Amino acid sequence: SIIQLVNYTTGDAIYFNLALNAGEVVTLDLRSRAKTFTSNFRGNIIGTIAPGSNVTSWKLLPGVNNVSIFLSGGSGAAQLTWTERFWSIDN
């Protein structure tokens, strides 16, 4: 089961009520126009995100972020990817 995704640097957390099936891959897309949570087995699973989650504000800050995902009841892996959205004069 996926329990939560926490960015300790910002204090934002997303909580889940989701038991995964063997071989299932889920994708959480938090881009401003996307906001989707999908499963390769079940399709749209946005309803498994629990109330009190920071879906609209969850973000990474510039520099180092302390991020954790908590799973229970088996083994799993997580991958976090991002795309820089804004270029600054400093780049």
TAJOKA-V46995 format. One record per residue. OMEGA is omega in degrees with one decimal (* if undefined). NEAR is the number of other ideal C-beta (glycine too) atoms within 8 Angstrom. D_FIRST is the distance of its C-alpha to the first C-alpha in Angstrom with 1 decimal. Layout:
omega->[OMEGA:OMEGA]
near->[NEAR:NEAR]
d_first->[D_FIRST:D_FIRST]
This chain:
omega->[172.6:-177.0:-177.2:173.0:-173.4:168.2:-178.3:178.8:-179.1:-175.4:-179.8:178.4:172.2:-176.9:-176.0:169.7:-169.8:171.2:-178.5:173.0:177.1:178.4:-178.7:176.2:178.0:-178.6:176.2:-178.7:-176.2:175.6:-171.3:-178.8:-176.2:-176.8:179.0:173.8:-173.3:178.0:176.1:176.9:-168.6:-177.3:-176.5:178.5:-178.7:-179.9:178.5:174.0:-173.2:174.3:-179.1:178.8:179.1:-176.5:-177.1:-176.5:-177.2:-176.2:170.5:175.1:175.2:-180.0:-176.3:173.8:176.8:-174.3:177.8:169.6:-178.4:177.8:175.5:172.5:177.7:179.7:179.9:178.9:178.5:176.2:179.5:176.4:178.6:176.2:175.3:-177.0:-175.3:173.9:178.3:179.1:-179.5:-176.0:*]
near->[9:12:8:10:13:11:14:9:10:10:6:10:11:13:10:12:6:9:5:10:6:4:5:10:6:12:7:8:9:8:6:4:4:7:10:9:11:10:9:6:6:6:5:8:11:8:5:9:11:8:3:4:10:8:9:5:6:13:8:8:7:2:4:4:10:7:11:7:9:9:11:6:5:6:4:7:4:6:4:5:4:5:4:5:3:4:4:5:3:3:4]
d_first->[0.0:3.8:6.2:9.5:12.1:15.4:18.9:20.7:24.0:24.0:21.9:19.8:16.2:13.8:11.1:8.4:7.5:5.4:4.1:5.5:8.8:10.8:12.8:11.2:12.1:11.5:14.3:14.9:18.7:20.2:23.8:26.1:27.0:23.7:20.8:18.6:14.9:15.0:13.3:15.6:15.0:15.0:17.0:16.8:13.5:15.0:14.7:11.0:12.3:13.2:16.8:18.2:16.6:19.2:18.8:22.6:23.4:20.7:22.8:23.9:27.2:29.9:29.8:27.1:23.9:21.4:17.9:14.6:11.0:8.6:5.6:5.2:6.2:7.8:9.4:9.3:11.8:12.6:16.0:17.9:21.1:23.8:27.2:30.1:31.3:34.5:37.2:39.4:43.0:41.7:40.1]
